[in-house]
Amino acid sequence: MPEHLSLQAQLLISAAIVVSTLATFAWRFSRSTLWLKAFLAVFLLDQACKEALVPVLAGHPPLVLLGGQLWLVYAENHLPGFGSNCQWLLALVLCSLPMTLRLQKQLAQLGYQMSDYAEAAVGLTLGGLAAIACDRLAKGYAVDFIQFGAAGGFVYNPADLAVLLAGGVVALRLIHLVATGQLRQAVQLAAVNASKCDR
């Protein structure tokens, strides 16, 4: 049962499920290799930054840049993303998996193809999650070092920022689709296509 697994084990198993599910989604519905390029860029940037900066930051005072707006400080994050402590993380991921697989099946029936925005968001998310999982697998924790201001509540790494950026891309795209009426049209078209598939 998931509750009997350590939090670290839950994190690694959950990351493997989410990354493989997202990668499958990208592989099935991408029109180009944009998602793969975004994935590789984020993963390699995150790992390269850590290789270069951890020896400089670990055990040393923070580096203060941009007039105090950016602090580079070494931190080890043993908790799930953004400092939360969800003991039921794996259970939540397992519960959402059947719905995700069903969605992929329905999208395949509709002939869905990702837009560039969707590909970029998926690639950013994949790269971020894979980099974080790599840290946890190798070290047992995620290495963070980016803090915005002296009073910043969180310390990030490039992988974290990539996942946040992916969320921003999706949010802006949804706002654009709603504002232009394209989302309503897409939903109506999907409903028509779904009814045809059920016949």
Rosetta blueprint (number, residue, H / E / L):
1 M L
2 P H
3 E H
4 H H
5 L L
6 S L
7 L H
8 Q H
9 A H
10 Q H
11 L H
12 L H
13 I H
14 S H
15 A H
16 A H
17 I H
18 V H
19 V H
20 S H
21 T H
22 L H
23 A H
24 T H
25 F H
26 A H
27 W H
28 R H
29 F H
30 S L
31 R L
32 S L
33 T L
34 L H
35 W H
36 L H
37 K H
38 A H
39 F H
40 L H
41 A H
42 V H
43 F H
44 L H
45 L H
46 D H
47 Q H
48 A H
49 C H
50 K H
51 E H
52 A H
53 L H
54 V H
55 P H
56 V H
57 L H
58 A L
59 G L
60 H L
61 P L
62 P L
63 L E
64 V E
65 L E
66 L H
67 G H
68 G H
69 Q L
70 L E
71 W E
72 L E
73 V E
74 Y E
75 A E
76 E E
77 N E
78 H L
79 L L
80 P L
81 G H
82 F H
83 G H
84 S L
85 N L
86 C L
87 Q L
88 W L
89 L H
90 L H
91 A H
92 L H
93 V H
94 L H
95 C H
96 S H
97 L H
98 P H
99 M H
100 T H
101 L H
102 R H
103 L H
104 Q H
105 K H
106 Q H
107 L H
108 A H
109 Q H
110 L L
111 G L
112 Y L
113 Q L
114 M L
115 S L
116 D H
117 Y H
118 A H
119 E H
120 A H
121 A H
122 V H
123 G H
124 L H
125 T H
126 L H
127 G H
128 G H
129 L H
130 A H
131 A H
132 I H
133 A H
134 C H
135 D H
136 R H
137 L H
138 A H
139 K H
140 G L
141 Y L
142 A E
143 V E
144 D E
145 F E
146 I E
147 Q E
148 F L
149 G L
150 A L
151 A L
152 G L
153 G L
154 F L
155 V L
156 Y E
157 N L
158 P H
159 A H
160 D H
161 L H
162 A H
163 V H
164 L H
165 L H
166 A H
167 G H
168 G H
169 V H
170 V H
171 A H
172 L H
173 R H
174 L H
175 I H
176 H H
177 L H
178 V H
179 A H
180 T H
181 G L
182 Q H
183 L H
184 R H
185 Q H
186 A H
187 V H
188 Q H
189 L H
190 A H
191 A H
192 V H
193 N H
194 A H
195 S H
196 K H
197 C H
198 D H
199 R L
